[in-house]
Amino acid sequence: MKLSKNFWFLLTILVFLSLSAGAAEKISVWLTGHINEEMSIIKEITETAFTAKTGIEVEYTNLSWADFENRFLMAAASGDAPDVGGAGALFLPELGLRGAMIDLSLMPGFDEISKRSYPGFYRSLQYKGMTFGIPYTATVSTAFQRDDILNDLGVKSINTWDELRQVLPKLQAKNSNFSLQWFLTDTLYADVNMLMWQRGADDYNADLTKSGYDTPEGITAFRDYVELYTKHKIPKEIPVLQAFMNGDLAMAIQYPNFFQNLVVSAPQLTGKWSMVQVPGYNVGGKLNRTSTGGGSAVGIFDSSKKKTQAWEFIKWLTEEKTQLEISNRVMNQIKGTMYLPSIRGAVTKIPIDPKSAQVYETALNTATSSIYGLVAPRHRRRYLQMAAQKAILNGENPEKAIRDAAEEHNSEIKKKQVEYDRFIKKLLDKKK
């Protein structure tokens, strides 16, 4: 049977189209800590808004917080890493300084892209002018207060830690109290850091060569933190949502999901609570209410053969339009979920009341994240947790406990300076 020329022509076209479709560009992206419903939404938006426009397909893998560090480290060591990695911010420089992730400040248009997010977030992502990630989610600590309980005591607001300490005996006499966010868990560093930043202290000195725990401001902040538990009797552990609902807590510092939990779980409290900035210190005549802020970030692995496409993806993911579409869809489709965009000002456009949105925007603009130093975050957190537990549970002098933590920190800093020296020199040479 003789086939017509038209047949062969059509067959050639079909083969060409098939090969073209098969050759579509694809990048692999590993993100961390998203629930399945969030990932489904992110995938859908990526297909319709990014892939349709650029022709770049995205293959997502969602890692858990429990094992993401090991997965990334193993991938980097084997050379079988994704093109883009998304994780907690402090972890990306740890990979970057070892050469596993690229310095994004060398990518075209970086200055414009980096300005999209809150400046305090980059403290966790940078080292000596190198930047290893761009924030794509946001979170921040704010205070939630039972207005009805405070008003019964003649208290309209609590703006400073001094005011809180004055109110606490009255609250406790009414079987109510205040809670910090992380109690005595391994995340308590965020509570301690908050008080340190407000006092003018930090985890490191200015050039990151020594611990900042044992500065006068650091010692004072740590003592204030400890005495909230030992002297002023705030709870070491309490089910926060339930306690806030039944009045056992009149004020609590929490992350954004607490807001949605209250809206969904406690309609009976409508009009009886509000969200405000965390208490602060008056320093130099100015009230400092800095709180803990940050979020997950995305960076590009050095082993990627598609760095240009990966950078296009990061630029798209951190556009305001993309951020708002993800936030709005997540919050509208997943009941009780809060998803703050990482773009400055965008939080005022998500589906919450304007007053609360402005509280978040103010908090995000004044918030800061843990500064990246060479000591792995898990070690630094352990120093503060051990110091807090010794002082709060064992009655050790707070100054001695934090000075011991600083000594351990300094010892580890010296070791890491030697370990990372050749990596840092090599990376800095690239910036020249």
N, C-alpha and C positions, 0 to 999 in steps of 0.2 A: 504494500500500500504506500503510495507516494504522498508525502505530507506537503502541504502548501507552504509557500514562503511566509504567509501571514502567521501560520502556526509557529514557525521557528522564530519569527520576530517577537511574537507574544511570549514565547517560552524564554527568550533572552531577557526580555524586560522583567519577567517574574523572577528569574534567577538573580538579576541585578538588584531588584528591590529586596529580595530575601537576604542577599549578602549585605546590603546596605543596612538593613534592620539589625542583622546580627552583629554588625560592626559598630553599633551605637556606643558612644563613650559611656563608661560606667565607673563610678567611684564608690569605694566602701567607706562607710561612716559608722563608727562605734560611739554610741551615747551611753550615759550611765544614769540609772536610777529613775527612769520614767515608768509609770504604770502602763499596762498594756493599752488602755483606752487612749492615753496621751500619745503613745507611739503610733497608733492607728491614725490619729488625726494628723500628726506630723507627716506621716507617709503620704496620706491623701493630698495634703497641701503641697508637698514636694512634687508629686506627680503632676498635679494640675497647674502649678504656678512656676516651678523651677525647671523640671524636665521638659515640659511642653514648650517652654520659651528657649531653653539653651540646648536641648538635645542630650543633656548629661543625665544619665540615670543614676539613682542613688540606692545602694544596697545597705540597709540599716541593720545593725546588731545592737540590741539593748542589753547592757551589762547591769548586774546588781551592785549595790554599794558594798556588799560583803566581799566580792572577789575582783572588783574592777582593777585594783592596783596590780594584783598578780597577773591578770590577763594582759594588761598593757605591758608590763615588764617582760613577760614571756614573749609577747609578740615582737617587742623591740629587740630582744636578744636574738630571736630566731630570724629576724629580717622579714618576717611574714606579718607585718603590721598593716592596719588599714591606712587609707589615705588621710582621713580626718579622725581625730580622737576627741571625744567630749567627756569631761570628767570634772571633779571638784577642782577648783582653781589652783590650790597650792600644789597639786600633784603634777601639773603640766611643766612648771619650771624644773622640777626634779628630773623629769625625762629630758627636757630641753638642754640642761647643762651637761648632760652625758652624751649629747649629740643625737638623741633619738627624735627630737622634734625641732623644727626650724624656727629661727628668729623671725617672727612675722613683721617686725619693723622694717625688714628688707623687701617686703612685697609692695608692688605698686599700689598707691592710694591708701597706704596704711594709716597715715595721719588722719585722713577724713573718716575712715572706718572706726578707728580707735576712739574718736571723739563722740561717737554715738552713745556710749555707755557712761555710767557714773564714774568719775575719776577715782574714787576710793576703791573701786573694785580691782583696779590694776595693781594694787600693792601685792596681791597674791599671785600675780601673773608675770611680774617683771623682775629682772635682776641686772644691775649695772647697765641699764638702758636697753637691754634685750627684752622682748615681749614674746611669750610663748602661747598666748591664748587670747581670744576675744570672747567676752561674756555673751551668753545667749539666753540665760534665765536670770531672774533676780529674786532675792529674798532679803528681808530686813527685820530686825527686832523692833517692835513697838510695845507700848504698854496698853493693857486693857483694864478699864476700871468700872466698878459698879457705882454708877453715879448716885443711885438711890441710897446705898449704904454710906457713902462718903457725905452726902448731903445731910443725912440724919445726924452726922457728927459736926455739921457746920463747915465741912471741907468741900470746896468747889473743885480744886485741882491740887495735884502734888507735882511740883516742878523740879524740886531738888532732893538730894538724898537727905539733907538736914530736915527738910519738911517731912519726908517719909518717916525718919526716926522719931520725930515729934508726934506723928499721928499713930504710929504702931501701937503704943500702949492703949490708946482709946479703941483702936480696932480690936486688939486682942481681948480687951475687956468685954467686947460684944461678940466674942468667939469668931472673929474674922482675922484676916492676915494678908500678907504680901508674899509673892514668890518670885524668885529669879527664874531664869528659863531652864537651866540645865542641871540644877541640884548638884549632886556630887558624882556625876557620871564623867566619862572620859571626854565629854564635850564642854565641861565647865570652863575650859580656857576662854570660851566666848564671853561668859559672864565676867571673868577676871579681866580680860582684855578691854571690855567696855569701860570698866572703872579706871583702868590704867590710861586709856586714851583720853578720857575726860580729865584726868589729872595732869596730862602732858607726858606720860610715860609710854613705853612701847616694849615689845619683845626684845628688840635689839637697840644698840646705840645707832647714831646717825649713819655711820659707814659700815654697819652690819658686822663689825669685828668683835663685838662683845655683847653679852646679855644686857638687857635693859631692866631685868627684874629687880636688881639691887640698887637702882637709883633711889634717891629720897622720895620722888613722886611714885615710883613703882612700889616701894615698901608701904607708903601711906595708903595707896589704893588697895593693896592686898590686905592690909590690916582692916580697912573699912569693909572689904568683902567678907573676911572671916567673921568680923563682929556682927554682921547682919545675922549670921547663924548662931553665934555663941552668946552674944550680949543682947541682941534684939529679937532672938527666937523666931526667925522665919522658918518655915518647914524645910527639912532636909529631903523630904519626899512627900508628894501629895498628888492625887489624880486631878490635874488642873482643871479640865473642862467641868467635871462634876462639882469640884469645889467652888468654882466661879459661879456655876449655876445655882448652887444651894446657899451661897453667901459665905462659905468658909474662907474664900479668898475675895477680898475687895479690890485687889489689884494684882495683875500678873503680867510678866514680860513674856511675849511669845512671838513665833514666826507667823506669816500671813495666813496659813491654813486655819489658824485658830479663829480668825474673823469669820470665815465661811462656816466653820463648825458651829459657832454661836448662832449665825443666821438660820442655819438649817435645824439645829438640835434644840435651840432655846427660844422659840417664838414668844414664850411667856415673858421673856426679858426685854422684848422690844421697847425701846425708849428708856430703859433702865441702865444701859451701859454705853460706854463710848471708847473710842481708840484715841490715844494721845501719844506724844513723844515720851521716851523713857526719861526717868529723872536724871538730873545732871549736877555738875559742880559749878559754882561761881569761881572762875579762875581769871584773875586780872581784870575784874569788873565785867566779865562776859560769861553768860550761862552756856556751858558746853554740855550738850545732850547727845553727843556722838553715840551711836549704837552700832551693833554688828550688822554688816551688810555684805552682800556678795552674790554668788550664784555659780552655776556651772559655766564652763567655757569650752570653746573648741579651738584646736590647733592642728597643724599639719605635720605628719610624720616625715622625717628626712628621707626615709626609704621610698616614699611615694614617687611613682613615675608620672603622676598627674597633678603636680602641684598647682599648675595654672587653673585646672578645673576645680581642684579642692578649694582654692582661694575664691573662685567665683561662687562656690556653694556657701562659703563662710560669709561673703559679702551679702548674698541673698538672705541667708538665715538671720542676719542681724540688721536687716532693713526694718524700718518702723512698720511698714505695711505687712510684712511677713510676721513680725512679732505680734502685732495686734490680731491678725487672723488666727494665729495659734492660741493666744490668750483668750480671745472671745469664744472661739469654738470649744476649747477645753472647759471653760467656766460655764458655758451654756449647756453643754452636753453631759458633763460629769458633775452630778449634784454634789455640792459641798466642797468643791475644789477651787483653790486660788492659784492662778498662774500669772505671776507678775512679769511683764516684759522688761528686758534689760536696757531698753532705749530711754534716754532721758526725756521726761515729759509724757511718755506713752501711757504711764499708769493712770493718768487722768482721763484716759479714753476707754478704759475697760469697764465692764458692767457692774460697777459698785457705785454707791452714792457719792456725789462730788466732794462732800466734806471728808469722808474717809479716804478718798483718792488723794486729796491734797495732803492729808497726814502722811500717807505713804510717800508721796513725792518729796515732801520736806525731809522725812526720815532717810530716804535713799540718797538725797543730795548731801546730807551731813554724815551719812554712815561711812564706815571704813571697814576694810577686811584685814585679816592678819597679814603682816608683811612677810614676804618670802625671804628666808635666810637659808644658809646651806644645810642646817640641821633638818632632817626629815620631820614633817609636821607631827607624825605619830610620836616621836621622841619628845618634842617640845610640849605637846599636850600632856604627856605622862609626867613631866617635871611639875607642871602646875597642878595636875590632879593629885599627885603624891603630896605636894606642899599643902594643898587645901585639906586633904584628909588628915594629915598629921596635926594641923592646927585646929581643925574643927572637931575631929573625932577623938584625937589623943591629947588635946590640950597643949600642944607645943606652942611656944611663942611664935606668933605670925612672922616677925622679922627674921628669926632664925630659920624658919621653914622656907621662906622665900629666898633668903641668902644661900641656903643649901641648894635650892633649885637653880639659882644663878650660877653657882659653882659647877654643877653638873652641866649646865647649858654651855658655859665657857669652855669646859673641857672638850665637849663635843664639837663646838665651833672650831677649835684649833685642829682637831682631827680632820674635819671636813674641808678646811682651807687647804690642807696638804692633798687630800684625796681629789678635790675638784680643780686644783690649780691648773693642770695641763689642759683640761677641758675648757675652762674659762678663757685661758689665753688663746686657744684656738678659735673659739667663738668670737672673741673681741677682735681678733685679727680680720675676721670677715667684715666687720663693720667699718674698718678703716678705708 
